Amino acid sequence: MSPSPASPPPPRLDRALVWFRRDLRADDHAALYAACRAAGQVYAGFVFDTDILDPLPRADRRVEFIRDSLVDLDGQLRALGQSHGVDGVGLIVRHGRALEELPALADALGVQAVYAAHDDEPASLARDAAVRGGLAAIGCLLYTVKDHLVFERDELMTATGTPYGVFTPYRTAWLKKVDHFYLRAWGVARHAASLAPWPRAGGTPGIPTLADIGFERTDLHTLRLPTGSAGAHELLDDFLARIDDYARTRDFPAVKGPSYLGVHLRFGTVSVRRLAREAWQRTQAGSQGAEAWLGELIWRDFFHQVLHHHPRVAEHAFRPEYDTIKWEHGKHADTLFDAWCEGRTGYPLVDAAMRQLRHTGYMHNRLRMVSASFLVKDLGLDWRRGEAWFARWLNDYDLATNNGGWQWAASTGCDAQPYFRIFNPVTQSERFDPEGRFIKRYLPALAGLEAPAIHAPWKARPLELEAARLVLGRDYPEPIVDHEAARRLTLARYAATRRPR
């Protein structure tokens, strides 16, 4: 590990501040480790950044997840300090614009350096540049280190020194390079004697309530989503007991196959090194399930390096020629989009997936692909509309992975597959929810239908509809688009972008 290449590591410091962001844990924490090694006294801080929070609805599961995870983090820091005989250690929390609050806190604490983890989202880079400037004005430095990826930025490049644009060779290079060195944990506990007790300049100890920062409680705990590092390790322990079956079960939304660790990985309540190490070691021992899950973690690294090297993908297609696609627009397109968002397309698997998203903030990975393909290639709508909708509702929303997934589904991104890969929502339903168990969970109006009718209710016999007490158009909508006709339109739409101009 090394600090940002923007500047060399400082000499021994008197005081430093660790700025927690998307790394809400105290163990295996790269920035906390570096600060404790470098400074005699180390403070820990977090900012509820109003530049991020203000556009959000006042009831947002992610904000509640963060707030509750900060309570857990505060306890971890306290325990670390006590293990070295330092009482009163705690997390200092501020509410305001990070680019103003961080320099002000650093100045009040009299620290010589602030440590934080890299964050390569375009808005985050701009924020960090502003914070670095504000710190420089008070004679304080900002050092950032790698933490939330196994390989980042320029660590994996092609033989010609360019970033990878296709996943498979990237995965090959990732697996060739990874070893115990890259997956080792940063042993914060050994150096936690540097943690400083709560400072006078820290204000009142404790984590603010949701109301304190202008938010309301949600159904987060009703959904039984555990928060903080304690919650992450609870889910990890549960998953490791069934990881060997992951390759076999991961595509079936009615089965407990996924790890459900996405939101914890997003906010860093668990270390990606811990997860990758568990998967890599089990892969070495021959577990196909662990190998498949490791592949998902590699996809995450891949999408982040794409965003780092091609920040334009945040708003444009990775393949520029696909920025010329003529998407459906106008009132009819808006009506189609609303039906997709609300789970009223008439295609049960898609509708159940969209309702799962609204009801829980989670969507099964297979269904993310199916619902995204449906929006783009059945309804002919711009993938960016769907990307923004997922960004609004996903608990584990992450710009790089959300954007990468949507561009993969839209065939506008880093994908060796051609644009004519179009998911059939009915065959996907028949294959991955054969008994309709997932569909019935989120579409109770269809609970009386059995397979195969439940996968395509408009094809059901009148007696089946009568027995299920189901009237199409009243209890459940007719399909808003014909899949085969939409498929033909999509092939023509994409082909038009490839013709010589």
GINORFEN-V855155 format. One record per residue. N is the residue number from 0. RES is the residue in one small letter. OMEGA is omega in whole degrees, -180 to 180 (* if undefined). NEAR is the number of other C-alpha atoms within 8 Angstrom. Layout:
N&RES&OMEGA&NEAR + N&RES&OMEGA&NEAR
This chain:
0&m&176&5 + 1&s&176&7 + 2&p&178&11 + 3&s&178&9 + 4&p&180&6 + 5&a&-179&4 + 6&s&180&7 + 7&p&178&7 + 8&p&-176&7 + 9&p&171&6 + 10&p&-180&5 + 11&r&-176&7 + 12&l&172&11 + 13&d&-176&9 + 14&r&177&13 + 15&a&179&15 + 16&l&174&14 + 17&v&-180&14 + 18&w&178&10 + 19&f&-180&11 + 20&r&178&10 + 21&r&-175&9 + 22&d&-169&14 + 23&l&177&15 + 24&r&179&13 + 25&a&180&10 + 26&d&-180&8 + 27&d&-174&11 + 28&h&-170&15 + 29&a&-177&12 + 30&a&179&13 + 31&l&177&11 + 32&y&-178&13 + 33&a&-179&9 + 34&a&-180&13 + 35&c&176&16 + 36&r&-171&8 + 37&a&-170&10 + 38&a&178&13 + 39&g&177&10 + 40&q&-177&11 + 41&v&175&14 + 42&y&179&14 + 43&a&-178&11 + 44&g&176&12 + 45&f&178&11 + 46&v&167&13 + 47&f&-170&12 + 48&d&-178&10 + 49&t&175&10 + 50&d&177&9 + 51&i&-172&7 + 52&l&-172&8 + 53&d&180&6 + 54&p&-174&6 + 55&l&172&7 + 56&p&-174&5 + 57&r&172&7 + 58&a&-176&8 + 59&d&-176&12 + 60&r&-176&12 + 61&r&179&8 + 62&v&178&8 + 63&e&177&12 + 64&f&180&11 + 65&i&-177&9 + 66&r&-180&12 + 67&d&178&10 + 68&s&176&13 + 69&l&176&12 + 70&v&179&10 + 71&d&179&11 + 72&l&178&14 + 73&d&178&11 + 74&g&178&9 + 75&q&-180&10 + 76&l&179&12 + 77&r&-179&12 + 78&a&178&8 + 79&l&179&10 + 80&g&-179&16 + 81&q&179&10 + 82&s&177&7 + 83&h&178&8 + 84&g&179&7 + 85&v&179&12 + 86&d&174&8 + 87&g&176&9 + 88&v&179&13 + 89&g&-180&13 + 90&l&177&15 + 91&i&-176&12 + 92&v&176&11 + 93&r&179&9 + 94&h&-178&10 + 95&g&179&11 + 96&r&-177&11 + 97&a&-177&13 + 98&l&175&11 + 99&e&-175&10 + 100&e&-177&12 + 101&l&177&10 + 102&p&180&12 + 103&a&179&8 + 104&l&179&10 + 105&a&180&14 + 106&d&-179&9 + 107&a&-179&7 + 108&l&-179&9 + 109&g&-179&7 + 110&v&179&12 + 111&q&-180&12 + 112&a&173&12 + 113&v&178&14 + 114&y&179&16 + 115&a&177&13 + 116&a&176&15 + 117&h&171&9 + 118&d&-171&6 + 119&d&173&9 + 120&e&-176&11 + 121&p&-180&7 + 122&a&180&6 + 123&s&177&9 + 124&l&178&10 + 125&a&177&8 + 126&r&-178&10 + 127&d&177&9 + 128&a&179&8 + 129&a&178&9 + 130&v&179&13 + 131&r&178&10 + 132&g&179&8 + 133&g&177&11 + 134&l&-180&13 + 135&a&-179&9 + 136&a&178&7 + 137&i&177&8 + 138&g&-179&7 + 139&c&-178&12 + 140&l&175&10 + 141&l&176&10 + 142&y&178&12 + 143&t&-176&11 + 144&v&176&14 + 145&k&177&12 + 146&d&-168&12 + 147&h&174&11 + 148&l&174&10 + 149&v&174&11 + 150&f&-177&8 + 151&e&171&11 + 152&r&-175&9 + 153&d&-175&7 + 154&e&176&6 + 155&l&180&12 + 156&m&178&10 + 157&t&180&8 + 158&a&180&5 + 159&t&177&5 + 160&g&179&6 + 161&t&179&7 + 162&p&179&11 + 163&y&177&11 + 164&g&178&7 + 165&v&-171&9 + 166&f&-171&11 + 167&t&177&6 + 168&p&176&8 + 169&y&179&11 + 170&r&179&11 + 171&t&180&8 + 172&a&180&9 + 173&w&-178&11 + 174&l&178&7 + 175&k&-175&6 + 176&k&-172&6 + 177&v&175&9 + 178&d&-177&6 + 179&h&-179&7 + 180&f&-176&6 + 181&y&-177&8 + 182&l&-177&12 + 183&r&178&9 + 184&a&174&8 + 185&w&-172&9 + 186&g&-178&10 + 187&v&-172&13 + 188&a&-178&7 + 189&r&-174&6 + 190&h&-174&10 + 191&a&175&11 + 192&a&179&10 + 193&s&-180&11 + 194&l&-175&12 + 195&a&176&12 + 196&p&-177&10 + 197&w&-176&10 + 198&p&175&8 + 199&r&-179&5 + 200&a&-176&7 + 201&g&-177&10 + 202&g&-179&6 + 203&t&179&4 + 204&p&177&9 + 205&g&-179&8 + 206&i&-180&11 + 207&p&176&9 + 208&t&175&7 + 209&l&180&11 + 210&a&180&8 + 211&d&-179&7 + 212&i&173&9 + 213&g&-180&7 + 214&f&-179&11 + 215&e&175&9 + 216&r&180&10 + 217&t&177&9 + 218&d&-174&7 + 219&l&-175&11 + 220&h&172&8 + 221&t&178&6 + 222&l&179&7 + 223&r&174&6 + 224&l&-178&8 + 225&p&-175&9 + 226&t&176&11 + 227&g&179&17 + 228&s&178&14 + 229&a&178&9 + 230&g&179&10 + 231&a&-178&14 + 232&h&174&9 + 233&e&179&9 + 234&l&-179&11 + 235&l&179&10 + 236&d&179&8 + 237&d&-178&8 + 238&f&-178&10 + 239&l&178&8 + 240&a&-179&7 + 241&r&-176&9 + 242&i&-179&9 + 243&d&180&11 + 244&d&-172&10 + 245&y&-178&15 + 246&a&-178&11 + 247&r&-172&7 + 248&t&-167&11 + 249&r&-175&11 + 250&d&-174&9 + 251&f&-172&10 + 252&p&179&13 + 253&a&-177&7 + 254&v&177&7 + 255&k&-177&7 + 256&g&-177&12 + 257&p&178&9 + 258&s&-176&8 + 259&y&-178&6 + 260&l&-174&9 + 261&g&-178&8 + 262&v&178&10 + 263&h&176&14 + 264&l&-179&12 + 265&r&-177&10 + 266&f&171&11 + 267&g&174&13 + 268&t&171&13 + 269&v&-178&14 + 270&s&176&13 + 271&v&178&11 + 272&r&178&12 + 273&r&-178&11 + 274&l&-179&9 + 275&a&179&12 + 276&r&178&11 + 277&e&-178&8 + 278&a&-177&12 + 279&w&-180&11 + 280&q&178&8 + 281&r&175&11 + 282&t&178&12 + 283&q&-180&7 + 284&a&174&6 + 285&g&-180&6 + 286&s&178&10 + 287&q&177&11 + 288&g&178&13 + 289&a&179&15 + 290&e&179&12 + 291&a&-179&10 + 292&w&175&11 + 293&l&177&11 + 294&g&178&9 + 295&e&176&8 + 296&l&177&9 + 297&i&175&10 + 298&w&-179&10 + 299&r&176&11 + 300&d&-177&12 + 301&f&-178&10 + 302&f&178&11 + 303&h&178&13 + 304&q&174&12 + 305&v&179&13 + 306&l&180&14 + 307&h&-176&10 + 308&h&-177&8 + 309&h&-177&8 + 310&p&179&10 + 311&r&-178&9 + 312&v&178&10 + 313&a&-179&9 + 314&e&-175&6 + 315&h&177&8 + 316&a&175&13 + 317&f&175&11 + 318&r&-171&9 + 319&p&-178&8 + 320&e&-178&9 + 321&y&171&10 + 322&d&-179&8 + 323&t&180&7 + 324&i&179&10 + 325&k&180&5 + 326&w&174&7 + 327&e&-179&9 + 328&h&-180&8 + 329&g&-175&6 + 330&k&-179&6 + 331&h&178&7 + 332&a&178&11 + 333&d&178&9 + 334&t&177&8 + 335&l&-179&11 + 336&f&179&10 + 337&d&179&8 + 338&a&177&10 + 339&w&-179&13 + 340&c&-173&9 + 341&e&-180&9 + 342&g&-179&12 + 343&r&-177&11 + 344&t&-175&15 + 345&g&175&10 + 346&y&-168&12 + 347&p&-177&13 + 348&l&178&12 + 349&v&-178&15 + 350&d&178&15 + 351&a&179&14 + 352&a&-178&15 + 353&m&178&14 + 354&r&174&11 + 355&q&-180&12 + 356&l&-179&12 + 357&r&-174&9 + 358&h&-172&6 + 359&t&-174&8 + 360&g&-179&11 + 361&y&170&11 + 362&m&178&12 + 363&h&-174&9 + 364&n&178&7 + 365&r&-178&9 + 366&l&174&12 + 367&r&179&10 + 368&m&-178&11 + 369&v&-177&12 + 370&s&178&11 + 371&a&177&13 + 372&s&-179&13 + 373&f&-179&12 + 374&l&-173&15 + 375&v&-168&13 + 376&k&170&13 + 377&d&-179&13 + 378&l&177&12 + 379&g&-178&11 + 380&l&-178&13 + 381&d&-179&10 + 382&w&-179&12 + 383&r&176&8 + 384&r&178&8 + 385&g&179&11 + 386&e&-180&11 + 387&a&179&8 + 388&w&176&9 + 389&f&180&10 + 390&a&180&11 + 391&r&-168&6 + 392&w&-175&11 + 393&l&174&11 + 394&n&-176&9 + 395&d&-177&11 + 396&y&177&12 + 397&d&-174&8 + 398&l&-174&9 + 399&a&-177&13 + 400&t&178&11 + 401&n&178&12 + 402&n&180&11 + 403&g&179&11 + 404&g&179&9 + 405&w&179&14 + 406&q&175&14 + 407&w&-179&11 + 408&a&-178&11 + 409&a&-178&13 + 410&s&177&11 + 411&t&-172&13 + 412&g&-177&11 + 413&c&-175&13 + 414&d&178&11 + 415&a&-179&5 + 416&q&-180&6 + 417&p&-175&7 + 418&y&-178&10 + 419&f&168&5 + 420&r&-177&6 + 421&i&180&8 + 422&f&171&8 + 423&n&-174&7 + 424&p&180&11 + 425&v&-180&10 + 426&t&175&7 + 427&q&179&11 + 428&s&-179&13 + 429&e&-176&11 + 430&r&-170&7 + 431&f&172&9 + 432&d&-168&14 + 433&p&-180&10 + 434&e&180&7 + 435&g&-178&12 + 436&r&179&9 + 437&f&180&10 + 438&i&-177&12 + 439&k&-180&11 + 440&r&-175&8 + 441&y&177&10 + 442&l&-177&11 + 443&p&178&7 + 444&a&-179&9 + 445&l&-173&12 + 446&a&-179&9 + 447&g&179&9 + 448&l&174&10 + 449&e&176&9 + 450&a&3&9 + 451&p&-174&8 + 452&a&-176&12 + 453&i&-180&12 + 454&h&179&13 + 455&a&-174&11 + 456&p&-179&8 + 457&w&177&8 + 458&k&-178&6 + 459&a&176&10 + 460&r&179&6 + 461&p&-180&6 + 462&l&178&6 + 463&e&179&10 + 464&l&180&12 + 465&e&180&9 + 466&a&179&8 + 467&a&-178&10 + 468&r&-175&7 + 469&l&175&12 + 470&v&179&9 + 471&l&-176&10 + 472&g&176&7 + 473&r&-178&6 + 474&d&180&8 + 475&y&-172&12 + 476&p&167&11 + 477&e&178&9 + 478&p&-179&9 + 479&i&179&8 + 480&v&175&9 + 481&d&-172&8 + 482&h&-177&8 + 483&e&177&6 + 484&a&179&8 + 485&a&180&13 + 486&r&180&11 + 487&r&179&8 + 488&l&-180&8 + 489&t&179&11 + 490&l&179&10 + 491&a&-179&8 + 492&r&-179&10 + 493&y&-179&11 + 494&a&-178&8 + 495&a&-180&8 + 496&t&-175&10 + 497&r&180&7 + 498&r&177&6 + 499&p&-179&3 + 500&r&*&2
